[in-house]
Amino acid sequence: MTAILRPDAGAAVRRGPGRPRDDGLDDQIISATLDIIDAEEEVTVSRVVSRSGVSRAALYRRWPSLTTLITDALDVGRTVPSPISSNGDLRQAILGMLLGDSSSVTEFGYSEERFRQRIRLVMADRELQKAYWHSHVARRRVPMEQALHAGIDSGILRRDLNVEACFDAIAGTVYYQLVVRGDRMTDDASRTRIAAAFDLIWRGMLAV
Amino acid sequence: MTAILRPDAGAAVRRGPGRPRDDGLDDQIISATLDIIDAEEEVTVSRVVSRSGVSRAALYRRWPSLTTLITDALDVGRTVPSPISSNGDLRQAILGMLLGDSSSVTEFGYSEERFRQRIRLVMADRELQKAYWHSHVARRRVPMEQALHAGIDSGILRRDLNVEACFDAIAGTVYYQLVVRGDRMTDDASRTRIAAAFDLIWRGMLAV
């Protein structure tokens, strides 16, 4: 039996003569990990092995580190948003990302319960937090940050804009609703505050 | 033996003839609760009783609800900030609160570890989150919100300002550093982003 690693990170298939592809193992492992997280239990190798039915060796081959496994599991269902067209209305495009397709900017594309679990886990483990930040959150910021840079180049936005700080302020307002106020993204009051805050921030970003 | 409740909320003393005041019990209970939180154990009545050495009856008399006990414990060391003078430089006063005496606006007056524990606990329990918000966070917002209203009245800030949204954007930027990026308030990069974000938000708040 030969083991062939797929070139894409984090995913692997073993193939043997006459055997079906067993990509399914990745899903079994991720799904077991999410079950453990949702049950508010600590994710351990033993628990993942026992819930997924996948061998310890196969688990280690796919995810040599539990931290990576947990960040990948937490990221299920999330995608990097599409690039924002630089021709359209930039303000509307960002507001749409914020309040419409909220998955893009604000990390709330998955269920709120999963979001709360993610925050709980990362606040308990800074290494996991940093790993999740680098491998997932930072990547999802790129399309909006690129759009802001395009806005600077086209003269709509201030030349001296700190694009990272703009993103932090916009997304931070959303996090504040969920992490501090304990409100939901579907609450009208939250949506009103988010829109009002974005309005302020946008005004502050405009070239004079 | 008679039990006399002090008029101030959450604190009680029992006095008996010839017995010393036992105010100390409140501190013992709070301190035991913080020990349990810091040990990342679940706060239960049994654990508080056993760690504090205070009787179950005395505990219930002082804190009929565990939620209130936990919010009071998490609030130890925090104070409501002083009013901001409406005569001085409002921009500087807020920036000072943010980056200097950060306890006032941003909830980080206590150790970062305690802050991380607090977020962990409230994300696991929305009732606790709402209780902490109403009894503690919302009160600490008042001085800055009053200063912003004074800024509107004096004509510095826009008449149509959503003061709550301003606060959420400013404090949200700070939370983003700690909750999403996993950075520390003492990191230069974080402080630079917070100052830049505040600059944007302030510009957006100004009357035109």
Interface residues (C-beta under 8 A of the other chain):
Chain A: E40 E107 R116 Q117 I119 R120 V122 M123 A124 R126 Q129 K130 W133 V137 L161 N162 E164 A165 C166 D168 A169 A171 G172 T173 V174 Y175 Y176 Q177 V179 V180 R181 G182 T192 R193 I194 A196 A197 D199 L200 I201 W202 R203 G204 M205
Chain B: E40 E107 R116 Q117 I119 R120 V122 M123 A124 R126 Q129 K130 W133 V137 L161 N162 E164 A165 C166 D168 A169 A171 G172 T173 V174 Y175 Y176 Q177 V179 V180 R181 G182 T192 R193 I194 A196 A197 D199 L200 I201 W202 R203 G204 M205
